[in-house]
Amino acid sequence: MNFQPLTPDLVAAFEQIVGEAYVLTAQRVEADVYADYGRDHTEDLHFAPDVVLRPGNVEEISKIVRLCHEHHVPVTARGAGTGLSGGALPVHHGVVLSTERLNRIIQIDERNLQATVEPGVINEAFQVAVKEVGLFYPPDPASKGSCSLGGNLAHSSGGPKAVKYGTTRDYVLNLEVVLPTGDVIWTAANTLKNSTGYNLTQLMVGSEGTLGIITKVVFRLLPYPQHNILMLVPFRREEQAAEAVSAVFRAGVIPSGMEFMEREAIAWSSDYLKIPLTLPEDIKAHLLIELDGQDMDQLYKEAEQVYGVLERYDVGEILLADNATQKDELWKIRRNIGNSVRYNSVYKEEDTVVPRAELPTLLRGVKEIGARYGFKSVCYGHAGDGNLHVNIIRGNLTDEQWNVGLRQPITEIFELCVKLGGTISGEHGIGLVQKGYIGIALQETNLELMRGIKKVFDPHGILNPGKIF
């Protein structure tokens, strides 16, 4: 990639487009503020942009991207910076294009159960807004209180409710996108069915900002489920917790949440949040199981079915959350495991995913690989859809062990995932940190097709270069 340096004339042109107040450079803002645009939540990586632009509408983004295309300047689109694969890191410097000012919920269409929003809207703010009119947007990443919808679209983010309701891509009807040439398109129509040409909408979702910059999205919505039951189930053996996941589904119950937490994960998070939680010495893992729906009597029947399944395993005393405060605390513990791990140690997080029935084999394999190579891992994740987050703890590992020595064991973990019918990322994306492993999951023919698609959309390779492959 033959990129050109940013010139004073280009900076001046950007100022004309967005206004001087929305053109940030290292000389104009506090060092800590500027540095934040060069990092996300991926390990301890940092790449400084040459300039940060904060446009306010699609027209400004189109003009910016057209200029960068003409002058061969790299552009990295950025949402809220909560990613875990380095997807928003400007590895080739250039322009960081922040979508934080595109934060409007343009319309909530109650008649058609749809909403049109901009990419800078925070996930939870959107969920709250549609709930106020009795509607439901299910995708709920652990970082929902701080991650943006644009970032969710870039990776097709999931979250606990994906097990029942699907991931971000399952709710996207139509996208307004600025292409790398500056052209603006809508990818589809605001309809539930569409068999008109190639599916550009789904091509864009999960493309990690390498094919275009999303500036508006039309989501489909659901009626809000009025009731839920939440239970925390302690297991004396980790593998039994993983085995119970598939057994619940085979019993005919589809939970709205089925989360696995090994002992250290839940202990670190409860300590981090200072939420008291009794953990008997013989308990090695927990499942957090949620059932939701419109009929409470039906949920009680499903809960009885779940209890029937759990009786076959060596479980401790099951905690049935009996009020909203207790439910909120349990979900808070689950959602803050990543933050608690980050608080305790530098770490690498692998976003493994396998068919759910293979989860016990994956968990056993991860621990065996860790023992063989001398590293500790803290595991948790969305067990209901086979998505296990493997947090490799740096601890006392040397720089050589951390930066070089872990490549082989991570490779073996990913090879195990593929052998079990899974892949190397369920929701975090490939970004920067996983691109060296993508050949484990995809054949060279697949990668060549992807490179060809990239070249068609982005002939100069300016959008988020250095990512995926």
LUMTOR-786789 format. One record per residue (C-alpha): residue in three letters; x, y, z. Coordinates in steps of 0.02 Angstrom, whole numbers. Layout:
BEGIN
{residu ALA u X v Y w Z}
...
END
This chain:
BEGIN
{residu MET u 0 v 0 w 0}
{residu ASN u 75 v 163 w -58}
{residu PHE u -1 v 294 w 56}
{residu GLN u 41 v 478 w 49}
{residu PRO u 78 v 587 w 201}
{residu LEU u -48 v 710 w 267}
{residu THR u -9 v 887 w 207}
{residu PRO u -54 v 1058 w 282}
{residu ASP u -162 v 1090 w 129}
{residu LEU u -265 v 933 w 165}
{residu VAL u -286 v 981 w 347}
{residu ALA u -346 v 1152 w 290}
{residu ALA u -469 v 1068 w 171}
{residu PHE u -535 v 960 w 314}
{residu GLU u -560 v 1118 w 417}
{residu GLN u -665 v 1191 w 277}
{residu ILE u -773 v 1035 w 275}
{residu VAL u -805 v 1004 w 461}
{residu GLY u -749 v 1165 w 546}
{residu GLU u -586 v 1194 w 639}
{residu ALA u -661 v 1140 w 806}
{residu TYR u -688 v 964 w 738}
{residu VAL u -512 v 940 w 670}
{residu LEU u -402 v 872 w 810}
{residu THR u -214 v 859 w 805}
{residu ALA u -84 v 818 w 936}
{residu GLN u -42 v 1003 w 949}
{residu ARG u -222 v 1060 w 977}
{residu VAL u -290 v 946 w 1114}
{residu GLU u -230 v 870 w 1276}
{residu ALA u -113 v 723 w 1253}
{residu ASP u -225 v 599 w 1345}
{residu VAL u -377 v 648 w 1243}
{residu TYR u -284 v 631 w 1079}
{residu ALA u -203 v 467 w 1131}
{residu ASP u -375 v 389 w 1159}
{residu TYR u -408 v 398 w 972}
{residu GLY u -259 v 283 w 944}
{residu ARG u -315 v 142 w 1058}
{residu ASP u -463 v 32 w 1097}
{residu HIS u -490 v -107 w 1226}
{residu THR u -369 v -224 w 1138}
{residu GLU u -223 v -269 w 1252}
{residu ASP u -105 v -121 w 1271}
{residu LEU u -88 v -72 w 1087}
{residu HIS u -77 v 108 w 1026}
{residu PHE u -57 v 189 w 854}
{residu ALA u -61 v 378 w 842}
{residu PRO u -167 v 455 w 703}
{residu ASP u -102 v 604 w 604}
{residu VAL u -269 v 692 w 625}
{residu VAL u -439 v 654 w 702}
{residu LEU u -594 v 716 w 611}
{residu ARG u -765 v 726 w 693}
{residu PRO u -891 v 755 w 551}
{residu GLY u -1074 v 786 w 587}
{residu ASN u -1165 v 717 w 435}
{residu VAL u -1152 v 606 w 283}
{residu GLU u -1109 v 749 w 166}
{residu GLU u -955 v 793 w 267}
{residu ILE u -899 v 612 w 275}
{residu SER u -921 v 595 w 87}
{residu LYS u -810 v 747 w 55}
{residu ILE u -677 v 687 w 177}
{residu VAL u -668 v 513 w 104}
{residu ARG u -665 v 579 w -75}
{residu LEU u -515 v 688 w -33}
{residu CYS u -425 v 544 w 51}
{residu HIS u -461 v 432 w -98}
{residu GLU u -390 v 561 w -218}
{residu HIS u -234 v 589 w -111}
{residu HIS u -207 v 408 w -57}
{residu VAL u -224 v 448 w 130}
{residu PRO u -279 v 305 w 245}
{residu VAL u -443 v 325 w 340}
{residu THR u -493 v 226 w 493}
{residu ALA u -674 v 244 w 547}
{residu ARG u -700 v 240 w 735}
{residu GLY u -851 v 216 w 845}
{residu ALA u -835 v 217 w 1035}
{residu GLY u -668 v 126 w 1043}
{residu THR u -727 v -24 w 1143}
{residu GLY u -669 v -155 w 1017}
{residu LEU u -566 v -307 w 1065}
{residu SER u -480 v -350 w 901}
{residu GLY u -390 v -187 w 861}
{residu GLY u -515 v -151 w 723}
{residu ALA u -518 v 37 w 751}
{residu LEU u -330 v 60 w 775}
{residu PRO u -250 v 173 w 641}
{residu VAL u -101 v 59 w 607}
{residu HIS u -52 v 164 w 455}
{residu HIS u -88 v 327 w 547}
{residu GLY u -174 v 449 w 428}
{residu VAL u -354 v 501 w 469}
{residu VAL u -459 v 435 w 611}
{residu LEU u -639 v 475 w 565}
{residu SER u -742 v 475 w 723}
{residu THR u -930 v 446 w 707}
{residu GLU u -967 v 507 w 885}
{residu ARG u -1064 v 661 w 823}
{residu LEU u -1178 v 553 w 715}
{residu ASN u -1281 v 508 w 868}
{residu ARG u -1463 v 537 w 820}
{residu ILE u -1607 v 416 w 832}
{residu ILE u -1691 v 484 w 677}
{residu GLN u -1855 v 388 w 684}
{residu ILE u -1939 v 249 w 781}
{residu ASP u -2074 v 181 w 666}
{residu GLU u -2197 v 96 w 784}
{residu ARG u -2315 v 44 w 644}
{residu ASN u -2182 v -55 w 551}
{residu LEU u -2075 v -102 w 703}
{residu GLN u -1922 v -16 w 630}
{residu ALA u -1801 v 121 w 678}
{residu THR u -1680 v 230 w 581}
{residu VAL u -1525 v 283 w 676}
{residu GLU u -1349 v 350 w 653}
{residu PRO u -1194 v 246 w 695}
{residu GLY u -1137 v 350 w 843}
{residu VAL u -1290 v 305 w 949}
{residu ILE u -1241 v 204 w 1102}
{residu ASN u -1317 v 29 w 1102}
{residu GLU u -1402 v 43 w 1272}
{residu ALA u -1472 v 216 w 1235}
{residu PHE u -1555 v 144 w 1081}
{residu GLN u -1624 v -4 w 1179}
{residu VAL u -1697 v 114 w 1310}
{residu ALA u -1775 v 227 w 1178}
{residu VAL u -1866 v 86 w 1088}
{residu LYS u -1918 v 5 w 1253}
{residu GLU u -2010 v 165 w 1298}
{residu VAL u -2131 v 130 w 1155}
{residu GLY u -2144 v -57 w 1193}
{residu LEU u -2015 v -116 w 1067}
{residu PHE u -1858 v -220 w 1082}
{residu TYR u -1685 v -216 w 1002}
{residu PRO u -1603 v -376 w 1066}
{residu PRO u -1415 v -367 w 1023}
{residu ASP u -1333 v -325 w 1189}
{residu PRO u -1142 v -335 w 1196}
{residu ALA u -1064 v -333 w 1369}
{residu SER u -1009 v -155 w 1332}
{residu LYS u -1185 v -100 w 1281}
{residu GLY u -1176 v 51 w 1397}
{residu SER u -1027 v 121 w 1302}
{residu CYS u -1014 v 39 w 1130}
{residu SER u -1089 v 120 w 975}
{residu LEU u -1207 v 42 w 850}
{residu GLY u -1082 v 79 w 713}
{residu GLY u -951 v -27 w 800}
{residu ASN u -1081 v -163 w 827}
{residu LEU u -1117 v -162 w 640}
{residu ALA u -932 v -170 w 598}
{residu HIS u -913 v -335 w 691}
{residu SER u -1093 v -399 w 690}
{residu SER u -1083 v -397 w 879}
{residu GLY u -1183 v -521 w 981}
{residu GLY u -1203 v -526 w 1169}
{residu PRO u -1301 v -636 w 1289}
{residu LYS u -1467 v -624 w 1198}
{residu ALA u -1394 v -685 w 1034}
{residu VAL u -1430 v -864 w 1089}
{residu LYS u -1617 v -835 w 1066}
{residu TYR u -1629 v -680 w 958}
{residu GLY u -1474 v -678 w 846}
{residu THR u -1335 v -551 w 821}
{residu THR u -1330 v -374 w 752}
{residu ARG u -1339 v -430 w 570}
{residu ASP u -1508 v -513 w 601}
{residu TYR u -1588 v -343 w 633}
{residu VAL u -1518 v -241 w 488}
{residu LEU u -1635 v -201 w 345}
{residu ASN u -1545 v -61 w 255}
{residu LEU u -1386 v 43 w 267}
{residu GLU u -1331 v 212 w 204}
{residu VAL u -1146 v 194 w 164}
{residu VAL u -1009 v 310 w 105}
{residu LEU u -898 v 211 w -13}
{residu PRO u -708 v 236 w -19}
{residu THR u -730 v 346 w -174}
{residu GLY u -847 v 463 w -80}
{residu ASP u -1003 v 399 w -168}
{residu VAL u -1156 v 371 w -56}
{residu ILE u -1273 v 222 w -75}
{residu TRP u -1416 v 135 w 13}
{residu THR u -1385 v -51 w 13}
{residu ALA u -1563 v -119 w 7}
{residu ALA u -1742 v -69 w 55}
{residu ASN u -1837 v -52 w 218}
{residu THR u -1925 v -218 w 193}
{residu LEU u -1923 v -384 w 284}
{residu LYS u -1900 v -478 w 120}
{residu ASN u -1782 v -429 w -20}
{residu SER u -1725 v -536 w -166}
{residu THR u -1659 v -397 w -276}
{residu GLY u -1476 v -417 w -326}
{residu TYR u -1329 v -458 w -216}
{residu ASN u -1351 v -433 w -29}
{residu LEU u -1239 v -282 w -2}
{residu THR u -1316 v -251 w 168}
{residu GLN u -1250 v -412 w 242}
{residu LEU u -1084 v -388 w 152}
{residu MET u -1061 v -224 w 243}
{residu VAL u -1110 v -293 w 414}
{residu GLY u -955 v -372 w 487}
{residu SER u -836 v -295 w 360}
{residu GLU u -748 v -197 w 498}
{residu GLY u -748 v -30 w 407}
{residu THR u -644 v -95 w 262}
{residu LEU u -776 v -77 w 125}
{residu GLY u -870 v 81 w 172}
{residu ILE u -921 v 195 w 313}
{residu ILE u -1098 v 168 w 378}
{residu THR u -1189 v 331 w 409}
{residu LYS u -1369 v 273 w 438}
{residu VAL u -1450 v 106 w 477}
{residu VAL u -1629 v 44 w 472}
{residu PHE u -1658 v -89 w 605}
{residu ARG u -1805 v -206 w 624}
{residu LEU u -1875 v -219 w 801}
{residu LEU u -1978 v -341 w 904}
{residu PRO u -2113 v -322 w 1036}
{residu TYR u -2031 v -304 w 1207}
{residu PRO u -2040 v -464 w 1313}
{residu GLN u -2133 v -417 w 1471}
{residu HIS u -2069 v -551 w 1590}
{residu ASN u -1909 v -643 w 1630}
{residu ILE u -1835 v -769 w 1752}
{residu LEU u -1650 v -769 w 1797}
{residu MET u -1555 v -906 w 1888}
{residu LEU u -1372 v -926 w 1937}
{residu VAL u -1322 v -1109 w 1935}
{residu PRO u -1161 v -1165 w 2022}
{residu PHE u -1071 v -1322 w 1960}
{residu ARG u -937 v -1424 w 2047}
{residu ARG u -856 v -1467 w 1881}
{residu GLU u -822 v -1344 w 1740}
{residu GLU u -853 v -1471 w 1603}
{residu GLN u -1023 v -1516 w 1675}
{residu ALA u -1074 v -1334 w 1664}
{residu ALA u -1026 v -1337 w 1480}
{residu GLU u -1116 v -1503 w 1452}
{residu ALA u -1277 v -1439 w 1531}
{residu VAL u -1292 v -1302 w 1399}
{residu SER u -1334 v -1419 w 1256}
{residu ALA u -1444 v -1525 w 1371}
{residu VAL u -1558 v -1376 w 1408}
{residu PHE u -1589 v -1348 w 1223}
{residu ARG u -1619 v -1533 w 1192}
{residu ALA u -1754 v -1524 w 1326}
{residu GLY u -1848 v -1401 w 1216}
{residu VAL u -1804 v -1238 w 1305}
{residu ILE u -1724 v -1089 w 1215}
{residu PRO u -1657 v -968 w 1347}
{residu SER u -1637 v -783 w 1313}
{residu GLY u -1469 v -794 w 1400}
{residu MET u -1353 v -940 w 1438}
{residu GLU u -1188 v -876 w 1505}
{residu PHE u -1038 v -978 w 1565}
{residu MET u -921 v -909 w 1698}
{residu GLU u -780 v -1008 w 1774}
{residu ARG u -743 v -979 w 1957}
{residu GLU u -607 v -849 w 1937}
{residu ALA u -709 v -749 w 1811}
{residu ILE u -859 v -726 w 1925}
{residu ALA u -748 v -701 w 2080}
{residu TRP u -643 v -566 w 1997}
{residu SER u -796 v -474 w 1933}
{residu SER u -892 v -477 w 2097}
{residu ASP u -736 v -416 w 2189}
{residu TYR u -707 v -281 w 2057}
{residu LEU u -886 v -219 w 2078}
{residu LYS u -889 v -247 w 2267}
{residu ILE u -1048 v -348 w 2249}
{residu PRO u -1051 v -483 w 2385}
{residu LEU u -1066 v -658 w 2314}
{residu THR u -1045 v -821 w 2410}
{residu LEU u -931 v -944 w 2318}
{residu PRO u -912 v -1112 w 2408}
{residu GLU u -740 v -1190 w 2388}
{residu ASP u -805 v -1338 w 2287}
{residu ILE u -890 v -1231 w 2154}
{residu LYS u -788 v -1220 w 1992}
{residu ALA u -906 v -1134 w 1870}
{residu HIS u -1077 v -1054 w 1849}
{residu LEU u -1211 v -1040 w 1717}
{residu LEU u -1318 v -883 w 1715}
{residu ILE u -1481 v -934 w 1632}
{residu GLU u -1618 v -813 w 1580}
{residu LEU u -1790 v -854 w 1512}
{residu ASP u -1901 v -718 w 1440}
{residu GLY u -2070 v -698 w 1356}
{residu GLN u -2244 v -626 w 1367}
{residu ASP u -2326 v -761 w 1476}
{residu MET u -2262 v -788 w 1653}
{residu ASP u -2350 v -955 w 1672}
{residu GLN u -2258 v -1019 w 1519}
{residu LEU u -2092 v -958 w 1590}
{residu TYR u -2123 v -1053 w 1752}
{residu LYS u -2152 v -1211 w 1649}
{residu GLU u -1989 v -1182 w 1556}
{residu ALA u -1898 v -1152 w 1721}
{residu GLU u -1962 v -1319 w 1785}
{residu GLN u -1893 v -1402 w 1628}
{residu VAL u -1724 v -1319 w 1657}
{residu TYR u -1723 v -1378 w 1838}
{residu GLY u -1760 v -1553 w 1777}
{residu VAL u -1607 v -1548 w 1665}
{residu LEU u -1495 v -1478 w 1802}
{residu GLU u -1542 v -1619 w 1922}
{residu ARG u -1435 v -1733 w 1815}
{residu TYR u -1277 v -1635 w 1857}
{residu ASP u -1174 v -1603 w 2013}
{residu VAL u -1238 v -1429 w 2052}
{residu GLY u -1240 v -1325 w 2211}
{residu GLU u -1382 v -1217 w 2275}
{residu ILE u -1467 v -1129 w 2130}
{residu LEU u -1499 v -943 w 2155}
{residu LEU u -1665 v -887 w 2079}
{residu ALA u -1661 v -697 w 2069}
{residu ASP u -1821 v -637 w 2151}
{residu ASN u -1816 v -451 w 2114}
{residu ALA u -1755 v -327 w 1985}
{residu THR u -1609 v -268 w 2092}
{residu GLN u -1541 v -444 w 2111}
{residu LYS u -1560 v -477 w 1924}
{residu ASP u -1469 v -316 w 1884}
{residu GLU u -1326 v -362 w 2001}
{residu LEU u -1304 v -534 w 1924}
{residu TRP u -1302 v -463 w 1748}
{residu LYS u -1183 v -327 w 1804}
{residu ILE u -1063 v -459 w 1869}
{residu ARG u -1071 v -551 w 1704}
{residu ARG u -1049 v -395 w 1598}
{residu ASN u -900 v -333 w 1696}
{residu ILE u -793 v -490 w 1687}
{residu GLY u -692 v -413 w 1546}
{residu ASN u -664 v -254 w 1646}
{residu SER u -613 v -353 w 1799}
{residu VAL u -487 v -454 w 1699}
{residu ARG u -417 v -293 w 1628}
{residu TYR u -407 v -223 w 1805}
{residu ASN u -310 v -375 w 1867}
{residu SER u -186 v -400 w 1724}
{residu VAL u -134 v -364 w 1547}
{residu TYR u -218 v -500 w 1444}
{residu LYS u -254 v -567 w 1271}
{residu GLU u -435 v -612 w 1236}
{residu GLU u -474 v -747 w 1108}
{residu ASP u -653 v -748 w 1044}
{residu THR u -672 v -934 w 1008}
{residu VAL u -835 v -1012 w 948}
{residu VAL u -889 v -1191 w 915}
{residu PRO u -1055 v -1283 w 897}
{residu ARG u -1127 v -1277 w 1073}
{residu ALA u -1117 v -1465 w 1103}
{residu GLU u -929 v -1455 w 1076}
{residu LEU u -904 v -1327 w 1214}
{residu PRO u -844 v -1454 w 1345}
{residu THR u -709 v -1517 w 1225}
{residu LEU u -653 v -1339 w 1186}
{residu LEU u -644 v -1291 w 1369}
{residu ARG u -546 v -1448 w 1412}
{residu GLY u -428 v -1416 w 1265}
{residu VAL u -396 v -1235 w 1314}
{residu LYS u -347 v -1285 w 1490}
{residu GLU u -236 v -1426 w 1426}
{residu ILE u -146 v -1309 w 1305}
{residu GLY u -123 v -1181 w 1444}
{residu ALA u -47 v -1312 w 1560}
{residu ARG u 70 v -1370 w 1424}
{residu TYR u 133 v -1196 w 1379}
{residu GLY u 131 v -1124 w 1555}
{residu PHE u -3 v -989 w 1546}
{residu LYS u -159 v -956 w 1648}
{residu SER u -328 v -922 w 1566}
{residu VAL u -492 v -854 w 1632}
{residu CYS u -638 v -917 w 1528}
{residu TYR u -816 v -855 w 1512}
{residu GLY u -938 v -819 w 1374}
{residu HIS u -1101 v -847 w 1283}
{residu ALA u -1113 v -1034 w 1311}
{residu GLY u -1284 v -1047 w 1229}
{residu ASP u -1210 v -1010 w 1059}
{residu GLY u -1041 v -1094 w 1090}
{residu ASN u -946 v -930 w 1106}
{residu LEU u -807 v -946 w 1236}
{residu HIS u -699 v -796 w 1279}
{residu VAL u -525 v -859 w 1326}
{residu ASN u -430 v -727 w 1424}
{residu ILE u -245 v -768 w 1429}
{residu ILE u -171 v -683 w 1581}
{residu ARG u 2 v -608 w 1565}
{residu GLY u 47 v -628 w 1748}
{residu ASN u 234 v -660 w 1760}
{residu LEU u 263 v -702 w 1577}
{residu THR u 417 v -620 w 1503}
{residu ASP u 408 v -503 w 1352}
{residu GLU u 473 v -644 w 1243}
{residu GLN u 343 v -766 w 1308}
{residu TRP u 204 v -638 w 1292}
{residu ASN u 245 v -567 w 1121}
{residu VAL u 314 v -722 w 1035}
{residu GLY u 292 v -877 w 1142}
{residu LEU u 101 v -870 w 1144}
{residu ARG u 83 v -879 w 956}
{residu GLN u 94 v -1067 w 949}
{residu PRO u -29 v -1105 w 1090}
{residu ILE u -153 v -979 w 1019}
{residu THR u -133 v -1064 w 851}
{residu GLU u -171 v -1231 w 933}
{residu ILE u -327 v -1161 w 1017}
{residu PHE u -391 v -1096 w 850}
{residu GLU u -348 v -1260 w 763}
{residu LEU u -450 v -1350 w 895}
{residu CYS u -597 v -1233 w 863}
{residu VAL u -593 v -1269 w 676}
{residu LYS u -574 v -1456 w 706}
{residu LEU u -732 v -1449 w 813}
{residu GLY u -828 v -1362 w 674}
{residu GLY u -803 v -1185 w 741}
{residu THR u -700 v -1034 w 695}
{residu ILE u -582 v -906 w 769}
{residu SER u -702 v -763 w 807}
{residu GLY u -886 v -764 w 853}
{residu GLU u -916 v -578 w 880}
{residu HIS u -756 v -477 w 909}
{residu GLY u -698 v -483 w 729}
{residu ILE u -527 v -513 w 653}
{residu GLY u -460 v -334 w 652}
{residu LEU u -274 v -320 w 683}
{residu VAL u -235 v -449 w 816}
{residu GLN u -316 v -601 w 734}
{residu LYS u -270 v -573 w 552}
{residu GLY u -114 v -680 w 568}
{residu TYR u -225 v -828 w 613}
{residu ILE u -362 v -808 w 483}
{residu GLY u -283 v -941 w 371}
{residu ILE u -325 v -1070 w 504}
{residu ALA u -511 v -1039 w 476}
{residu LEU u -519 v -991 w 291}
{residu GLN u -442 v -1067 w 135}
{residu GLU u -334 v -962 w 21}
{residu THR u -475 v -965 w -108}
{residu ASN u -591 v -882 w 19}
{residu LEU u -460 v -751 w 58}
{residu GLU u -430 v -714 w -126}
{residu LEU u -616 v -686 w -152}
{residu MET u -616 v -566 w -3}
{residu ARG u -464 v -472 w -69}
{residu GLY u -552 v -455 w -236}
{residu ILE u -708 v -384 w -154}
{residu LYS u -599 v -261 w -57}
{residu LYS u -515 v -203 w -217}
{residu VAL u -681 v -176 w -306}
{residu PHE u -746 v -67 w -165}
{residu ASP u -582 v 16 w -117}
{residu PRO u -459 v 19 w -264}
{residu HIS u -331 v 124 w -169}
{residu GLY u -348 v 23 w -9}
{residu ILE u -375 v 177 w 100}
{residu LEU u -513 v 113 w 216}
{residu ASN u -450 v 35 w 377}
{residu PRO u -292 v -36 w 298}
{residu GLY u -196 v -174 w 384}
{residu LYS u -350 v -265 w 449}
{residu ILE u -427 v -438 w 421}
{residu PHE u -296 v -501 w 295}
END
